[in-house]
């Protein structure tokens, strides 16, 4: 999965050989974006995305 960032167009952060815990949450304020949270052994990532994880944008 590649994430859109403000500095460059897309960056791949994840290793295809690793296992991650992830979750997708609907925004409580409406709209068509979701919050995605992803946890690895040494990091936590938060992003926004459209339904089914499309058009990912990195937040934190």
C-alpha contacts under 8 A as a table, 3 or more apart, distances in Angstrom:
res1	aa1	res2	aa2	distance
1	X	12	X	6.17
1	X	13	X	7.76
1	X	14	X	7.11
2	X	10	X	5.62
2	X	11	X	5.20
2	X	12	X	4.45
2	X	13	X	7.09
2	X	56	X	7.35
3	X	10	X	5.17
3	X	11	X	5.32
3	X	12	X	6.37
3	X	13	X	7.73
3	X	55	X	7.66
3	X	56	X	5.16
3	X	57	X	5.41
3	X	58	X	5.89
4	X	8	X	7.32
4	X	9	X	5.59
4	X	10	X	4.53
4	X	11	X	6.59
4	X	55	X	7.55
4	X	56	X	6.06
4	X	57	X	4.66
4	X	58	X	6.15
5	X	8	X	5.61
5	X	9	X	6.08
5	X	10	X	6.20
5	X	11	X	7.21
5	X	57	X	6.31
5	X	58	X	5.93
6	X	9	X	7.28
8	X	11	X	7.33
14	X	18	X	7.75
15	X	18	X	5.49
19	X	40	X	7.29
20	X	38	X	6.67
20	X	39	X	5.74
20	X	40	X	5.10
20	X	41	X	7.97
21	X	38	X	5.73
21	X	39	X	5.21
21	X	40	X	6.73
22	X	36	X	7.20
22	X	37	X	5.54
22	X	38	X	4.34
22	X	39	X	6.35
23	X	36	X	5.72
23	X	37	X	5.27
23	X	38	X	6.60
24	X	34	X	6.51
24	X	35	X	5.66
24	X	36	X	4.44
24	X	37	X	6.46
25	X	34	X	5.57
25	X	35	X	5.10
25	X	36	X	6.33
26	X	33	X	7.19
26	X	34	X	4.75
26	X	35	X	6.38
27	X	30	X	5.80
27	X	31	X	7.08
27	X	33	X	6.66
27	X	34	X	5.54
27	X	35	X	6.69
32	X	50	X	6.37
32	X	51	X	7.50
33	X	48	X	6.28
33	X	49	X	5.42
33	X	50	X	4.85
33	X	51	X	7.00
34	X	48	X	5.42
34	X	49	X	5.20
34	X	50	X	5.91
34	X	51	X	6.76
35	X	46	X	7.04
35	X	47	X	5.77
35	X	48	X	4.52
35	X	49	X	6.36
36	X	46	X	5.66
36	X	47	X	5.09
36	X	48	X	5.77
36	X	49	X	6.88
36	X	53	X	7.89
37	X	44	X	7.27
37	X	45	X	5.71
37	X	46	X	4.63
37	X	47	X	6.55
38	X	44	X	5.83
38	X	45	X	5.06
38	X	46	X	6.47
39	X	42	X	7.88
39	X	43	X	5.97
39	X	44	X	4.56
39	X	45	X	6.32
40	X	43	X	5.33
40	X	44	X	6.46
45	X	58	X	7.77
45	X	59	X	7.75
45	X	60	X	5.70
46	X	58	X	6.47
46	X	59	X	5.56
46	X	60	X	5.10
47	X	56	X	6.54
47	X	57	X	5.41
47	X	58	X	4.38
47	X	59	X	4.82
47	X	60	X	6.76
48	X	56	X	5.83
48	X	57	X	5.29
48	X	58	X	6.63
48	X	59	X	7.02
49	X	52	X	7.95
49	X	53	X	5.42
49	X	54	X	5.74
49	X	55	X	5.48
49	X	56	X	4.49
49	X	57	X	6.27
50	X	53	X	5.69
50	X	54	X	5.06
50	X	55	X	6.03
50	X	56	X	7.20
51	X	54	X	6.26
53	X	56	X	6.43
